[in-house]
């Protein structure tokens, strides 16, 4: 209110737009308007302006707090089961198009971790009592490993087989410097491209996520494809396959049908093309963790373990482990997850332990 020089309703996009763009003239004259004629004040638009305008940063901060408050702090206690004193999520098997599980009532797959405040929410999830500990087992970069294996990209496969830091290794190749001379920023940019490529990141998208200009981003993407040529051909082969057959599939043959792959509308078509590349990768990761879950469950029941599997969060499994079994269960979980499915690239699982979920992750 001080910065704006007046009080207004922060939750009203109309009032917010008027204050930021008419009164304070933030971001120049060309601000986007919605169909109803008011200014657009969505996350994406405000994120662009946040670095140069403290008020915008404050508004995004406020929104983050309101979301944490309403989605988690106020809502979760109401979802505690009267009989057990715990929250129990529902897992849906046939909602996500890629074959991932989804979770609701409450959604325990979107408990925040990226921000300092968000991590405090995760910290509130604790083991059942002092005789139990939470164990979190996480596939390390499983989607990148899958795309390396499916595309047969030797450079990437070798890096994984040699247990190299893949982002550092990518940076060394793309920026043409020795491994040990890769800077923090180069690694960070390589990491953004590594994860972005799976989702069809553009030079424009990359420049928004990094400190690179659009021209530098385009050069980095070109250098990336020159470093990993088989990735590019794998991606275009996937799109060609989808055009011809109308679907793509995961390593276990789960299909995702893409009815818009030959659409005349460019926007719709390019969305389907991105899905043609992404669905087999995300879907294969989902297939693999489900196999691991089945195998671990069989072991837990047939061998009469006291410990239980609690949660699946896409690439992570969380367990409620009886302290007497802690040292025995870790190698069992690691073995089952890493051997759930055999590819040319080894799967790698990192295990964390803690009294609460934040500590364990």
Buried (B, 14 or more C-beta within 10 A) or exposed (E): EEEBEEEBEBEEBBBBBBBBBEEBEBBEEEBEEEEEEBBBBEEEBBEEBBEEBEBBBBBBEEBBEEEBEEBBEEEBEEEEEEEEEEBEBEEEEEEBEBBBBBBEEBBBBBBBEEEEEBBBBBBBBBBBEEEBBBBBBBBEBBBBBBBBBBBEBBBBBEBBEEEBBBBBBBBBBBBEEEEEEBEEEBBBBBBBBBBBBBBBBBBEBBBBBBEBEBEBBBBBBEBBBEBBEBBBBBBEBBBEBBBEEEBBBBBBEBBBEBEBBEBEEEEEBBBBBBBBBBBBBBBBBBBBBBBBBEBBEEBBEEEEBBBBBBBBBBBBBBBBBBBEBBEEBBEBBBBBBBBBBEBBBBBBBEBBBBBBBBBBB
